[in-house]
Amino acid sequence: MRSPSAAPRSPLKAVLVGSLTDLGGSLGAGQILMIGYGAVLASDGMAVAEIEQAMRQIDPGSGIALIGNVVGTLCSWLGGYVCARLAPAPELKWAGIVAAISGAAGLALGADYPLPLTVLLSLISVAAVMLGGWMGAKRNAEQTPAAP
């Protein structure tokens, strides 16, 4: 339960930590996923040049791309949740900033996909951040003591 005398919350800290959770988690998980994918390709007997080529040209509908998108969406949800848990009220205002950062990053980094798919994935990321923010705000409200 939150204490009424708890230290004031910093919106800047909430947005930074939420954004780092989303973007850092997505990028870190993507790197781990690519290492695993490379290991699978190598175990199938592919040469290094073939592995590099396969990793540069991943089909957006392939299993590895779908796993990456799901993991990235989960990181976006977590970024929104973390932001809301750290932010002062109104939590969704601050989660909205994280969502905007996430959406912009998705558009900027999605150059390998066709534009409509990049836009769709960015919108899904924004929705995931906002869902996480809403769930974090709800959790905050549950932990706030009722007024006497």
Secondary structure, 3 states (H helix, E strand, C coil): CCCCCCCCCCHHHHHHHHHHHHHHHHHHHHHHHHHHHHHHHHHCCCCHHHHHHHHHCCCCCCHHHHHHHHHHHHHHHHHHHHHHHHCCCCHHHHHHHHHHHHHHHHHHHCCCCCHHHHHHHHHHHHHHHHHHHHHHHHHHHHHCCCCC
